């Protein structure tokens, strides 16, 4: 039972265009969502997050949109750059345990930015 | 050293060996986590420590034994593993607060069990 799903294993985008990565979830108790980026041979790096009280959060070229009724979030990267080529993971949190969080991750989407 | 470090980066072991993975965070955090990433599967949370106390064991077999001697160090002791335990093991840390905070990850240990 996968609670967080990234249905596109890969995405290819032209440099300078918009990259849109999608994530769906099933657990309505999730109230905090994060995007991580992972390069080969490195650990995931935090990119951007959003709490369930918002529907949009923006940080430079990165914007995350949350649609609670559809249980869907997306990450927009504009403009896309070659250095954005990586695997992107969506993660969600429903509870804190003594201040620590339980994150549930999607399978990841490999983004390739073509020059 | 900065961030979250993990050693070794690669480990090959037989099923009868005993080995340990080490994680150290230099961020002043007080929650630490072990995750497992198998091929073509999402990251799976294994253990959570908050303020040096284990607060979550996510149905992990007893052949994996975590240890958190202080808020900066986390170990994963391995014994009598199976080939299906071959995976990337990631350590993460975060700050314990009343709100939400992102977790910071180490580079991982690539484990191969023969």
Backbone of each chain as ProteinMPNN parsed JSONL, in Angstrom:
{"seq_chain_A": "XXXXXXXXXXXXXXXXXXXXXXXXXXXXXXXXXXXXXXXXXXXXXXXXXXXXXXXXXXXXXXXXXXXXXXXXXXXXXXXXXXXXXXXXXXXXXXXXXXXXXXXXXXXXXXXXXXX", "coords_chain_A": {"N_chain_A": [[0.849, -1.186, 0.0], [1.028, 1.844, -1.196], [1.456, 4.999, -0.087], [2.322, 7.404, -1.065], [2.764, 8.501, -4.267], [4.665, 8.692, -7.229], [4.025, 8.869, -10.362], [5.362, 9.109, -12.743], [8.231, 7.747, -13.878], [10.313, 8.965, -15.214], [11.345, 12.06, -16.765], [11.802, 14.301, -19.396], [13.117, 17.393, -20.318], [13.436, 20.429, -22.122], [16.194, 22.68, -21.872], [15.672, 25.761, -20.203], [12.951, 25.657, -20.4], [9.819, 24.927, -18.656], [9.785, 22.632, -15.975], [7.695, 20.155, -14.744], [6.892, 18.306, -12.044], [5.099, 15.635, -10.674], [3.039, 14.446, -7.942], [1.134, 12.182, -6.081], [-1.006, 11.475, -3.311], [-2.443, 9.355, -0.777], [-3.192, 9.381, 1.859], [-5.146, 11.247, 3.889], [-4.387, 12.406, 6.2], [-1.867, 13.427, 5.997], [0.071, 16.311, 6.47], [2.187, 17.844, 5.822], [4.486, 18.49, 3.314], [7.231, 17.611, 1.239], [9.899, 18.22, -1.093], [12.648, 16.537, -2.417], [15.898, 16.459, -3.873], [18.08, 14.334, -5.662], [21.351, 13.551, -6.471], [23.49, 11.224, -8.252], [25.342, 8.993, -6.154], [25.135, 10.628, -3.962], [23.408, 11.786, -0.988], [19.83, 12.446, -0.592], [18.831, 15.835, -1.122], [17.309, 18.499, 0.519], [14.767, 20.445, -0.962], [12.348, 22.083, -1.191], [9.394, 22.889, 0.703], [5.959, 22.443, 1.855], [3.205, 23.307, 3.862], [0.019, 21.942, 4.87], [-1.76, 23.99, 5.175], [-1.367, 25.816, 3.279], [-1.486, 26.576, -0.284], [0.427, 27.036, -2.069], [3.922, 27.442, -2.444], [6.852, 29.265, -2.849], [10.207, 29.41, -3.999], [12.651, 30.994, -5.299], [13.517, 29.626, -8.344], [11.892, 27.504, -7.949], [8.69, 26.189, -7.327], [6.134, 24.947, -5.328], [3.02, 23.392, -5.552], [-0.025, 22.703, -3.914], [-2.823, 20.673, -3.942], [-5.294, 19.956, -2.067], [-7.828, 18.798, -2.157], [-7.681, 17.143, -4.34], [-5.661, 15.581, -3.526], [-2.992, 15.977, -4.39], [0.221, 17.049, -5.357], [2.566, 19.293, -6.871], [5.702, 20.07, -8.367], [7.213, 22.84, -9.719], [9.683, 23.896, -11.915], [11.269, 26.645, -13.023], [13.309, 28.841, -14.905], [14.224, 25.698, -16.387], [17.38, 24.171, -15.781], [20.531, 22.719, -16.835], [21.862, 21.695, -14.546], [19.779, 20.906, -12.981], [19.178, 18.355, -13.548], [18.455, 15.337, -12.154], [17.321, 12.957, -9.658], [14.109, 13.321, -8.39], [12.392, 13.383, -5.374], [9.288, 13.08, -3.811], [7.886, 13.698, -0.624], [5.987, 12.988, 2.331], [4.458, 13.897, 5.449], [2.775, 12.737, 8.318], [2.74, 12.615, 11.01], [4.296, 13.538, 14.071], [6.784, 12.237, 16.172], [7.54, 12.636, 19.305], [8.689, 15.066, 18.514], [10.221, 14.303, 16.331], [9.98, 13.401, 12.841], [7.935, 11.257, 10.832], [8.582, 10.436, 7.686], [7.113, 9.708, 4.54], [7.998, 8.434, 1.477], [7.855, 8.984, -2.093], [8.468, 7.085, -5.154], [10.233, 8.404, -6.756], [11.238, 10.588, -9.465], [13.056, 10.699, -12.377], [14.61, 13.417, -13.635], [15.637, 14.873, -16.617], [17.453, 17.377, -18.095], [17.7, 18.759, -21.154], [20.177, 20.233, -23.246]], "CA_chain_A": [[0.0, 0.0, 0.0], [1.926, 2.974, -1.319], [0.69, 6.183, 0.251], [2.827, 8.534, -1.855], [3.093, 7.946, -5.582], [5.128, 9.51, -8.328], [3.684, 7.933, -11.429], [6.276, 9.228, -13.884], [9.593, 7.4, -13.469], [11.285, 9.852, -15.838], [10.834, 13.24, -17.463], [12.851, 14.979, -20.16], [12.67, 18.769, -20.591], [14.425, 21.287, -22.782], [16.749, 23.747, -21.048], [14.957, 27.034, -20.306], [11.496, 25.443, -20.302], [9.312, 24.587, -17.335], [9.688, 21.221, -15.593], [6.604, 19.929, -13.79], [6.935, 16.965, -11.457], [3.833, 15.404, -9.988], [3.028, 13.513, -6.818], [-0.2, 11.949, -5.534], [-0.98, 10.787, -2.028], [-3.739, 8.779, -0.426], [-3.486, 9.579, 3.278], [-5.632, 12.612, 4.113], [-3.794, 12.929, 7.434], [-0.61, 14.109, 5.691], [-0.113, 17.753, 6.577], [3.441, 18.532, 5.48], [4.996, 17.837, 2.109], [8.575, 18.067, 0.911], [10.564, 17.725, -2.293], [14.083, 16.353, -2.307], [16.615, 16.197, -5.116], [19.192, 13.416, -5.406], [22.339, 13.259, -7.505], [24.135, 9.924, -8.039], [26.382, 8.879, -5.124], [24.906, 11.592, -2.885], [22.125, 11.639, -0.33], [18.818, 13.421, -1.008], [18.998, 17.21, -0.641], [16.028, 19.181, 0.655], [14.559, 21.48, -1.971], [11.261, 22.984, -0.843], [8.323, 22.202, 1.418], [4.693, 23.169, 1.974], [2.291, 22.731, 4.848], [-1.314, 21.762, 4.294], [-2.582, 25.202, 5.285], [-1.078, 26.645, 2.105], [-1.625, 25.882, -1.551], [1.566, 27.381, -2.928], [5.114, 27.974, -1.81], [7.793, 29.598, -3.912], [11.57, 29.697, -3.577], [13.45, 31.174, -6.503], [12.994, 28.964, -9.549], [11.092, 26.35, -7.537], [7.381, 26.45, -6.734], [5.348, 23.741, -5.046], [1.578, 23.611, -5.493], [-0.738, 21.642, -3.214], [-4.27, 20.594, -4.15], [-5.701, 18.99, -1.037], [-9.03, 18.052, -2.545], [-7.253, 16.11, -5.284], [-4.518, 14.881, -2.911], [-1.986, 16.075, -5.436], [1.122, 18.2, -5.328], [3.459, 19.357, -8.016], [6.888, 20.923, -8.273], [7.507, 23.528, -10.971], [11.029, 24.466, -11.981], [11.303, 27.569, -14.155], [13.517, 27.988, -16.067], [15.012, 24.5, -16.104], [18.804, 24.291, -16.099], [21.171, 21.389, -16.89], [22.172, 21.246, -13.191], [18.571, 20.381, -12.346], [19.065, 16.929, -13.879], [18.611, 14.579, -10.916], [16.093, 12.256, -9.273], [13.328, 14.13, -7.463], [11.513, 12.607, -4.496], [8.226, 13.721, -3.059], [7.736, 13.053, 0.677], [4.868, 13.518, 3.106], [4.519, 13.595, 6.878], [1.467, 12.768, 8.983], [2.827, 12.676, 12.457], [5.567, 13.723, 14.731], [6.947, 11.372, 17.336], [8.457, 13.342, 20.201], [9.376, 16.094, 17.761], [10.8, 13.752, 15.1], [8.924, 13.177, 11.853], [7.909, 10.073, 9.977], [8.37, 10.81, 6.288], [6.8, 8.658, 3.575], [8.549, 8.899, 0.213], [7.481, 8.402, -3.375], [9.525, 6.297, -5.793], [11.171, 9.282, -7.443], [11.154, 10.86, -10.908], [14.352, 11.131, -12.917], [14.473, 14.568, -14.53], [16.787, 15.147, -17.486], [17.333, 18.663, -18.793], [18.477, 18.688, -22.396], [20.654, 21.554, -23.693]], "C_chain_A": [[0.893, 1.248, 0.0], [1.141, 4.252, -1.124], [1.108, 7.416, -0.538], [3.313, 7.973, -3.18], [3.585, 9.017, -6.542], [5.018, 8.617, -9.562], [4.583, 8.028, -12.654], [7.68, 8.875, -13.43], [10.634, 8.335, -14.068], [10.58, 10.976, -16.589], [12.008, 13.916, -18.15], [12.328, 16.343, -20.598], [13.802, 19.546, -21.25], [14.898, 22.373, -21.816], [15.975, 25.05, -21.286], [13.448, 26.906, -20.185], [11.102, 25.123, -18.864], [9.322, 23.065, -17.138], [8.579, 21.11, -14.561], [6.649, 18.482, -13.326], [5.713, 16.791, -10.566], [3.935, 14.33, -8.912], [1.586, 13.393, -6.322], [-0.077, 11.22, -4.2], [-2.381, 10.317, -1.668], [-4.153, 9.09, 1.005], [-3.883, 11.024, 3.551], [-5.081, 13.206, 5.415], [-2.45, 13.606, 7.185], [-0.84, 15.612, 5.771], [1.166, 18.535, 6.288], [4.08, 17.755, 4.359], [6.337, 18.452, 1.736], [8.998, 17.508, -0.444], [12.06, 17.661, -2.017], [14.638, 16.072, -3.69], [17.799, 15.289, -4.783], [20.053, 13.256, -6.647], [22.923, 11.88, -7.22], [25.232, 10.02, -6.978], [26.271, 9.958, -4.037], [23.578, 11.282, -2.213], [21.125, 12.655, -0.855], [19.071, 14.777, -0.363], [17.636, 17.879, -0.602], [15.941, 20.333, -0.337], [13.533, 22.52, -1.504], [10.175, 22.197, -0.135], [7.06, 23.061, 1.432], [3.855, 22.493, 3.057], [0.886, 22.733, 4.266], [-2.214, 22.987, 4.425], [-2.349, 26.143, 4.105], [-1.387, 25.87, 0.833], [-0.475, 26.184, -2.501], [2.717, 27.867, -2.058], [6.19, 28.124, -2.872], [9.166, 29.893, -3.321], [12.432, 29.772, -4.826], [12.801, 30.53, -7.712], [12.016, 27.826, -9.224], [9.785, 26.782, -6.877], [6.682, 25.12, -6.514], [3.893, 24.156, -4.898], [0.938, 22.411, -4.798], [-2.23, 21.759, -3.474], [-4.805, 19.516, -3.215], [-6.902, 18.171, -1.461], [-8.689, 16.926, -3.503], [-6.149, 15.235, -4.713], [-3.353, 14.818, -3.911], [-1.07, 17.263, -5.148], [2.055, 18.133, -6.518], [4.595, 20.318, -7.713], [7.144, 21.512, -9.657], [8.903, 24.123, -10.885], [11.075, 25.34, -13.244], [12.394, 28.627, -13.946], [14.379, 26.777, -15.691], [16.445, 24.68, -16.586], [19.435, 22.895, -16.108], [21.496, 20.829, -15.504], [20.971, 20.723, -12.434], [18.377, 18.899, -12.652], [19.418, 16.101, -12.648], [17.345, 13.739, -10.732], [15.398, 13.092, -8.201], [12.36, 13.24, -6.694], [10.513, 13.522, -3.816], [8.12, 12.98, -1.722], [6.604, 13.732, 1.446], [4.983, 13.067, 4.552], [3.138, 13.717, 7.491], [1.589, 12.918, 10.482], [4.24, 12.988, 12.916], [5.608, 12.819, 15.96], [7.992, 12.033, 18.218], [9.319, 14.328, 19.416], [10.052, 15.612, 16.489], [9.67, 13.4, 14.145], [9.057, 11.837, 11.163], [7.6, 10.53, 8.562], [8.077, 9.567, 5.458], [7.181, 9.195, 2.204], [7.868, 8.243, -0.988], [8.692, 7.709, -3.993], [10.557, 7.155, -6.506], [10.878, 9.424, -8.919], [12.513, 11.36, -11.36], [14.121, 12.222, -13.936], [15.763, 14.76, -15.314], [16.521, 16.443, -18.23], [18.269, 18.618, -19.998], [18.893, 20.079, -22.859], [19.964, 21.998, -24.98]], "O_chain_A": [[1.434, 1.651, 1.03], [0.25, 4.56, -1.916], [0.335, 8.366, -0.666], [4.164, 7.084, -3.217], [3.003, 10.097, -6.653], [5.834, 7.718, -9.765], [4.574, 7.139, -13.506], [8.277, 9.631, -12.663], [11.72, 8.492, -13.508], [9.419, 10.873, -16.985], [13.075, 14.083, -17.559], [11.244, 16.449, -21.173], [14.977, 19.33, -20.956], [14.11, 22.916, -21.041], [15.663, 25.396, -22.425], [12.745, 27.878, -19.91], [11.949, 25.058, -17.973], [8.918, 22.312, -18.023], [8.532, 21.889, -13.609], [6.466, 17.555, -14.115], [5.346, 17.686, -9.805], [4.784, 13.44, -8.963], [0.899, 14.402, -6.163], [0.853, 10.44, -3.994], [-3.374, 10.82, -2.192], [-5.341, 9.064, 1.327], [-3.051, 11.927, 3.456], [-5.294, 14.386, 5.695], [-1.939, 14.294, 8.069], [-1.81, 16.132, 5.219], [1.215, 19.748, 6.489], [4.208, 16.532, 4.421], [6.551, 19.654, 1.895], [8.516, 16.463, -0.881], [12.655, 18.588, -1.467], [13.957, 15.526, -4.558], [18.443, 15.455, -3.747], [19.575, 12.882, -7.718], [22.867, 11.407, -6.085], [25.961, 11.01, -6.916], [27.217, 10.171, -3.279], [22.725, 10.603, -2.785], [21.518, 13.628, -1.498], [19.475, 14.859, 0.798], [16.89, 17.833, -1.58], [16.893, 21.09, -0.529], [13.841, 23.71, -1.436], [10.039, 20.99, -0.337], [7.084, 24.238, 1.075], [3.806, 21.266, 3.15], [0.601, 23.434, 3.296], [-3.304, 23.023, 3.854], [-3.048, 27.145, 3.952], [-1.533, 24.648, 0.867], [-0.415, 25.647, -3.607], [2.526, 28.593, -1.083], [6.41, 27.228, -3.687], [9.28, 30.54, -2.28], [12.886, 28.753, -5.347], [11.666, 30.852, -8.062], [11.392, 27.26, -10.122], [9.776, 27.63, -5.984], [6.643, 24.272, -7.405], [3.571, 25.129, -4.217], [1.301, 21.262, -5.051], [-2.828, 22.812, -3.254], [-4.772, 18.326, -3.528], [-6.985, 16.981, -1.157], [-9.33, 15.875, -3.486], [-5.742, 14.257, -5.341], [-2.822, 13.751, -4.219], [-1.524, 18.336, -4.75], [2.299, 17.071, -7.091], [4.462, 21.246, -6.915], [7.275, 20.783, -10.64], [9.255, 24.774, -9.901], [10.94, 24.851, -14.365], [12.408, 29.266, -12.894], [15.179, 26.854, -14.759], [16.698, 25.257, -17.643], [18.924, 21.985, -15.455], [21.417, 19.617, -15.299], [21.122, 20.152, -11.354], [17.501, 18.257, -12.071], [20.546, 16.156, -12.157], [16.42, 13.802, -11.542], [16.022, 13.517, -7.228], [11.614, 12.453, -7.277], [10.857, 14.594, -3.317], [8.25, 11.756, -1.69], [6.308, 14.908, 1.23], [5.528, 12.003, 4.847], [2.413, 14.675, 7.224], [0.631, 13.309, 11.15], [5.224, 12.727, 12.224], [4.621, 12.658, 16.679], [9.185, 11.996, 17.917], [10.529, 14.412, 19.626], [10.423, 16.428, 15.647], [8.546, 13.134, 14.569], [10.163, 11.346, 10.938], [6.485, 10.963, 8.273], [8.697, 8.519, 5.637], [6.745, 10.276, 1.811], [7.378, 7.116, -0.913], [9.791, 7.737, -3.44], [11.645, 6.676, -6.826], [10.343, 8.514, -9.552], [13.055, 12.316, -10.805], [13.511, 11.989, -14.979], [16.85, 14.804, -14.738], [15.502, 16.592, -18.905], [19.481, 18.458, -19.855], [18.078, 21.002, -22.87], [20.248, 23.081, -25.49]]}, "seq_chain_B": "XXXXXXXXXXXXXXXXXXXXXXXXXXXXXXXXXXXXXXXXXXXXXXXXXXXXXXXXXXXXXXXXXXXXXXXXXXXXXXXXXXXXXXXXXXXXXXXXXXXXXXXXXXXXXXXXXX", "coords_chain_B": {"N_chain_B": [[34.425, 18.704, 8.98], [31.184, 18.813, 7.573], [27.565, 18.969, 7.727], [25.912, 15.868, 7.254], [27.58, 12.909, 7.735], [28.572, 9.67, 6.551], [29.916, 6.466, 7.176], [31.1, 3.147, 6.39], [31.341, 4.167, 2.883], [30.893, 2.226, 1.035], [30.151, -1.223, 1.372], [30.852, -4.621, 1.536], [29.659, -7.686, 2.524], [29.591, -10.965, 3.997], [27.012, -13.411, 4.702], [27.362, -14.332, 7.253], [28.829, -12.488, 8.591], [29.554, -9.762, 10.921], [28.912, -6.406, 11.012], [29.161, -2.781, 11.202], [27.414, 0.228, 10.516], [28.138, 3.68, 10.364], [27.026, 6.9, 11.36], [27.29, 10.4, 11.423], [26.299, 13.565, 12.558], [26.74, 17.04, 11.999], [25.259, 19.224, 12.583], [24.003, 20.08, 14.808], [21.601, 18.924, 15.406], [18.872, 17.036, 16.948], [17.416, 14.805, 16.413], [17.53, 11.675, 14.791], [17.716, 9.427, 12.005], [17.329, 6.264, 10.356], [17.207, 5.089, 7.059], [16.218, 2.866, 4.432], [17.0, 2.152, 1.095], [15.997, 0.229, -1.386], [16.548, -1.288, -4.624], [14.645, 0.286, -7.095], [12.582, 0.905, -5.36], [10.753, 2.943, -2.994], [12.303, 5.173, -0.556], [12.541, 3.725, 2.629], [11.528, 4.161, 5.898], [13.384, 3.148, 8.71], [14.324, 3.312, 11.454], [13.825, 5.638, 14.155], [15.268, 8.132, 16.13], [14.792, 10.273, 18.813], [16.047, 12.866, 20.679], [17.985, 11.128, 21.637], [16.565, 8.874, 22.266], [15.072, 5.875, 21.212], [12.325, 6.082, 19.192], [10.852, 4.958, 17.245], [10.449, 1.936, 15.601], [10.326, 0.546, 12.682], [9.005, -2.025, 12.112], [11.305, -3.552, 11.624], [13.557, -6.232, 10.923], [15.265, -8.137, 13.491], [17.919, -8.541, 12.916], [18.989, -6.192, 12.238], [20.303, -3.673, 14.179], [19.965, -0.756, 15.866], [21.892, 1.99, 17.278], [22.238, 4.76, 19.368], [24.395, 6.646, 20.727], [24.778, 9.308, 21.427], [23.501, 12.623, 20.617], [24.728, 13.258, 18.249], [25.702, 11.06, 16.939], [25.012, 8.007, 15.246], [24.471, 4.576, 14.92], [24.28, 1.589, 12.94], [24.027, -1.633, 13.538], [24.887, -4.683, 12.082], [24.041, -8.047, 11.525], [24.193, -11.446, 10.535], [22.969, -11.056, 7.958], [20.797, -11.116, 5.037], [20.891, -11.797, 1.479], [18.889, -10.211, 0.301], [18.927, -7.961, 1.809], [20.685, -6.256, 0.735], [21.28, -2.992, -0.221], [20.896, 0.618, -0.378], [21.775, 2.4, 2.411], [20.617, 5.006, 4.249], [21.28, 7.755, 6.336], [19.737, 10.267, 8.326], [19.135, 13.542, 9.725], [17.406, 15.793, 11.935], [15.982, 18.779, 13.394], [14.476, 18.802, 16.538], [11.471, 20.223, 17.09], [8.556, 22.226, 17.806], [7.266, 22.473, 15.467], [7.342, 21.728, 11.939], [10.174, 20.373, 10.361], [12.715, 20.072, 7.88], [14.455, 17.06, 6.943], [17.886, 16.272, 6.953], [20.094, 14.619, 4.868], [22.65, 12.069, 4.832], [25.308, 10.809, 2.635], [24.953, 8.115, 2.295], [25.385, 4.513, 2.666], [26.401, 2.031, 0.573], [25.398, -1.151, 0.611], [26.303, -4.501, 0.119], [25.299, -7.77, 0.305], [26.611, -10.924, 0.33]], "CA_chain_B": [[33.277, 18.006, 8.384], [29.916, 19.525, 7.664], [26.395, 18.206, 7.329], [25.755, 14.511, 7.753], [28.552, 12.011, 7.124], [28.339, 8.246, 6.77], [31.025, 5.565, 6.84], [31.804, 3.357, 5.125], [30.467, 4.497, 1.758], [30.573, 0.942, 0.396], [30.439, -2.355, 2.261], [30.479, -5.953, 1.057], [29.777, -8.608, 3.644], [28.964, -12.269, 3.883], [25.821, -13.551, 5.535], [27.716, -14.651, 8.649], [29.621, -11.39, 9.164], [28.956, -8.694, 11.718], [29.499, -5.12, 10.655], [28.399, -1.621, 11.679], [27.409, 1.465, 9.745], [28.235, 4.829, 11.269], [26.507, 8.18, 10.883], [27.587, 11.516, 12.321], [25.756, 14.826, 12.049], [27.465, 18.21, 12.506], [24.28, 20.296, 12.405], [23.384, 20.42, 16.087], [20.252, 18.361, 15.468], [18.666, 16.087, 18.043], [16.664, 13.632, 15.954], [18.283, 10.972, 13.752], [16.892, 8.446, 11.31], [17.884, 5.327, 9.373], [16.334, 4.72, 5.953], [16.724, 1.863, 3.493], [16.499, 2.301, -0.266], [16.259, -0.915, -2.261], [16.422, -0.969, -6.048], [13.312, 0.554, -7.639], [11.597, 1.06, -4.286], [10.925, 4.218, -2.282], [12.997, 5.143, 0.732], [11.719, 3.178, 3.704], [12.004, 4.514, 7.232], [13.674, 1.985, 9.541], [14.372, 3.678, 12.871], [13.834, 7.059, 14.497], [15.705, 8.499, 17.472], [14.545, 11.658, 19.188], [16.71, 13.149, 21.957], [18.745, 9.904, 21.966], [15.67, 7.778, 22.615], [14.439, 5.283, 20.03], [10.889, 6.335, 19.261], [10.168, 4.247, 16.177], [11.076, 0.795, 14.949], [9.316, 0.341, 11.655], [8.907, -3.451, 11.783], [12.589, -3.962, 11.041], [14.04, -7.485, 11.516], [16.223, -7.961, 14.587], [19.305, -8.608, 12.436], [19.417, -4.79, 12.208], [20.225, -3.181, 15.547], [20.481, 0.611, 15.903], [22.434, 2.503, 18.535], [22.416, 6.218, 19.327], [25.075, 6.956, 21.992], [24.562, 10.731, 21.713], [22.657, 13.216, 19.571], [25.498, 13.477, 17.021], [26.143, 9.795, 16.357], [24.03, 6.942, 15.071], [25.063, 3.379, 14.343], [23.399, 0.488, 12.57], [24.786, -2.88, 13.666], [24.348, -5.674, 11.144], [24.532, -9.421, 11.745], [23.5, -12.525, 9.812], [22.08, -10.473, 6.969], [20.408, -11.893, 3.877], [21.178, -11.067, 0.224], [17.85, -9.205, -0.002], [19.217, -6.752, 2.593], [21.548, -5.393, -0.086], [20.537, -1.756, -0.483], [21.545, 1.852, 0.055], [21.302, 2.773, 3.742], [20.766, 6.445, 4.409], [21.076, 8.349, 7.646], [19.266, 11.642, 8.245], [18.947, 14.192, 11.017], [16.546, 16.978, 11.919], [15.857, 19.447, 14.674], [13.214, 18.556, 17.236], [10.795, 21.473, 17.433], [7.108, 22.07, 17.834], [6.724, 22.532, 14.103], [7.908, 20.793, 10.983], [11.499, 20.703, 9.841], [13.214, 19.111, 6.908], [15.518, 16.16, 7.349], [19.107, 16.39, 6.168], [20.573, 13.263, 4.63], [24.029, 11.749, 4.492], [25.478, 10.271, 1.282], [24.541, 6.72, 2.241], [26.308, 3.38, 2.573], [25.934, 1.007, -0.369], [25.674, -2.455, 1.226], [26.087, -5.715, -0.672], [25.384, -8.993, 1.118], [26.863, -12.059, -0.57]], "C_chain_B": [[32.015, 18.825, 8.568], [28.781, 18.584, 7.317], [26.325, 16.852, 8.012], [26.737, 13.606, 7.0], [28.229, 10.573, 7.469], [29.583, 7.463, 6.368], [30.633, 4.138, 7.168], [30.842, 3.763, 4.023], [30.039, 3.23, 1.022], [30.961, -0.172, 1.354], [29.943, -3.628, 1.594], [30.676, -6.904, 2.215], [29.096, -9.926, 3.34], [27.822, -12.379, 4.874], [26.159, -13.837, 6.999], [28.509, -13.535, 9.327], [28.801, -10.528, 10.111], [29.669, -7.404, 11.346], [28.636, -4.009, 11.236], [28.52, -0.474, 10.697], [27.4, 2.629, 10.733], [27.707, 6.084, 10.579], [26.862, 9.25, 11.902], [27.001, 12.794, 11.713], [26.421, 15.989, 12.783], [26.562, 19.437, 12.447], [23.623, 20.716, 13.714], [21.966, 19.911, 16.229], [20.119, 17.383, 16.624], [17.665, 14.989, 17.698], [17.45, 13.004, 14.812], [17.472, 9.786, 13.258], [17.767, 7.504, 10.481], [16.801, 5.016, 8.345], [17.036, 3.644, 5.123], [16.143, 2.177, 2.123], [16.941, 1.103, -1.097], [16.02, -0.487, -3.701], [14.955, -0.822, -6.434], [12.216, 0.591, -6.581], [11.808, 2.399, -3.603], [11.787, 4.06, -1.04], [12.031, 4.64, 1.804], [12.338, 3.574, 5.045], [12.213, 3.243, 8.053], [13.554, 2.33, 11.034], [14.389, 5.192, 13.024], [14.318, 7.208, 15.931], [15.403, 9.972, 17.689], [15.137, 11.88, 20.563], [17.34, 11.882, 22.527], [17.864, 8.74, 22.401], [15.042, 7.212, 21.346], [12.93, 5.433, 20.142], [10.121, 5.606, 18.164], [11.048, 3.118, 15.68], [10.056, 0.307, 13.945], [9.274, -1.106, 11.181], [10.172, -3.968, 11.106], [13.052, -5.25, 11.714], [15.157, -7.245, 12.525], [17.675, -8.103, 14.144], [19.871, -7.202, 12.185], [19.238, -4.223, 13.616], [20.802, -1.773, 15.602], [21.031, 0.965, 17.28], [22.658, 3.998, 18.374], [23.049, 6.658, 20.638], [24.955, 8.421, 22.402], [23.857, 11.349, 20.511], [23.394, 13.426, 18.259], [25.83, 12.192, 16.282], [25.026, 8.762, 16.326], [24.734, 5.771, 14.399], [23.949, 2.414, 13.921], [24.253, -0.781, 12.564], [24.084, -3.971, 12.859], [24.893, -7.056, 11.489], [23.598, -10.42, 11.088], [22.494, -11.968, 8.82], [21.808, -11.446, 5.825], [20.739, -11.118, 2.601], [20.143, -9.996, -0.095], [17.995, -7.943, 0.843], [20.176, -5.823, 1.859], [20.746, -4.176, -0.516], [21.432, -0.573, -0.157], [20.936, 2.23, 1.402], [21.653, 4.228, 3.987], [20.465, 6.856, 5.84], [20.58, 9.781, 7.435], [19.162, 12.218, 9.645], [18.004, 15.38, 10.841], [16.518, 17.583, 13.314], [14.498, 19.114, 15.281], [12.63, 19.904, 17.632], [9.299, 21.205, 17.523], [6.488, 22.082, 16.458], [7.352, 21.478, 13.221], [9.266, 21.29, 10.51], [11.965, 19.63, 8.883], [14.294, 18.246, 7.533], [16.688, 16.344, 6.394], [19.749, 15.005, 6.08], [22.085, 13.204, 4.437], [24.093, 11.138, 3.105], [25.09, 8.795, 1.157], [25.703, 5.742, 2.259], [25.68, 2.362, 1.63], [26.362, -0.347, 0.166], [25.351, -3.576, 0.258], [26.306, -6.913, 0.222], [25.514, -10.178, 0.178], [26.349, -13.369, 0.023]], "O_chain_B": [[31.815, 19.454, 9.607], [28.988, 17.54, 6.698], [26.64, 16.715, 9.194], [26.72, 13.551, 5.771], [27.685, 10.282, 8.534], [30.22, 7.757, 5.357], [29.902, 3.918, 8.133], [29.628, 3.706, 4.222], [28.949, 3.174, 0.453], [31.966, -0.082, 2.059], [28.799, -3.72, 1.15], [31.744, -6.929, 2.826], [28.16, -10.0, 2.544], [27.679, -11.549, 5.771], [25.334, -13.608, 7.883], [28.823, -13.632, 10.513], [27.57, -10.547, 10.117], [30.898, -7.335, 11.368], [27.524, -4.254, 11.704], [29.581, -0.234, 10.121], [26.756, 2.579, 11.781], [27.913, 6.296, 9.384], [26.746, 9.029, 13.108], [27.177, 13.072, 10.527], [26.638, 15.947, 13.994], [27.041, 20.558, 12.282], [22.779, 21.612, 13.726], [21.207, 20.398, 17.067], [21.114, 16.952, 17.208], [17.131, 14.324, 18.586], [17.979, 13.716, 13.957], [16.657, 9.219, 13.985], [18.813, 7.903, 9.969], [15.655, 4.724, 8.685], [18.262, 3.531, 5.116], [14.947, 2.438, 1.993], [18.111, 0.98, -1.461], [15.381, 0.531, -3.968], [14.131, -1.688, -6.14], [11.051, 0.334, -6.881], [12.914, 2.939, -3.624], [11.977, 2.952, -0.537], [10.877, 5.061, 1.879], [13.524, 3.347, 5.287], [11.345, 2.371, 8.096], [12.78, 1.715, 11.768], [14.885, 5.924, 12.167], [13.852, 6.513, 16.833], [15.721, 10.813, 16.849], [14.787, 11.18, 21.513], [17.245, 11.599, 23.721], [18.376, 7.719, 22.86], [14.542, 7.959, 20.506], [12.329, 4.952, 21.102], [8.891, 5.625, 18.145], [12.227, 3.307, 15.378], [9.039, -0.279, 14.315], [9.481, -1.386, 10.0], [10.109, -4.725, 10.137], [12.961, -5.371, 12.935], [15.901, -6.269, 12.423], [18.58, -7.811, 14.925], [21.069, -7.037, 11.95], [18.145, -4.287, 14.18], [22.005, -1.598, 15.406], [20.698, 0.347, 18.29], [23.203, 4.448, 17.366], [22.332, 7.009, 21.576], [25.023, 8.742, 23.589], [23.639, 10.678, 19.503], [22.766, 13.74, 17.248], [26.203, 12.235, 15.109], [24.214, 8.66, 17.246], [25.489, 5.943, 13.442], [22.845, 2.424, 14.465], [25.096, -0.97, 11.686], [22.869, -4.154, 12.941], [26.093, -7.206, 11.721], [22.378, -10.255, 11.087], [21.322, -12.344, 8.827], [22.494, -12.456, 5.668], [20.855, -9.894, 2.645], [20.478, -8.976, -0.698], [17.277, -6.966, 0.63], [20.445, -4.717, 2.326], [19.67, -4.303, -1.1], [22.571, -0.736, 0.28], [19.718, 2.364, 1.518], [22.817, 4.628, 3.941], [19.523, 6.368, 6.465], [20.967, 10.433, 6.465], [19.107, 11.481, 10.63], [17.833, 15.898, 9.737], [16.973, 16.975, 14.283], [13.482, 19.148, 14.586], [13.227, 20.641, 18.417], [8.847, 20.075, 17.333], [5.317, 21.741, 16.295], [7.837, 20.455, 13.705], [9.466, 22.485, 10.291], [11.66, 18.448, 9.041], [14.951, 18.628, 8.501], [16.507, 16.544, 5.192], [19.921, 14.317, 7.086], [22.709, 14.148, 3.951], [23.061, 10.96, 2.458], [24.92, 8.285, 0.049], [26.837, 6.08, 1.921], [24.567, 1.891, 1.86], [27.551, -0.664, 0.178], [24.279, -3.609, -0.345], [27.367, -7.061, 0.828], [24.648, -10.416, -0.664], [26.479, -14.422, -0.601]]}, "name": "protein", "num_of_chains": 2, "seq": "XXXXXXXXXXXXXXXXXXXXXXXXXXXXXXXXXXXXXXXXXXXXXXXXXXXXXXXXXXXXXXXXXXXXXXXXXXXXXXXXXXXXXXXXXXXXXXXXXXXXXXXXXXXXXXXXXXXXXXXXXXXXXXXXXXXXXXXXXXXXXXXXXXXXXXXXXXXXXXXXXXXXXXXXXXXXXXXXXXXXXXXXXXXXXXXXXXXXXXXXXXXXXXXXXXXXXXXXXXXXXXXXXXXXX"}
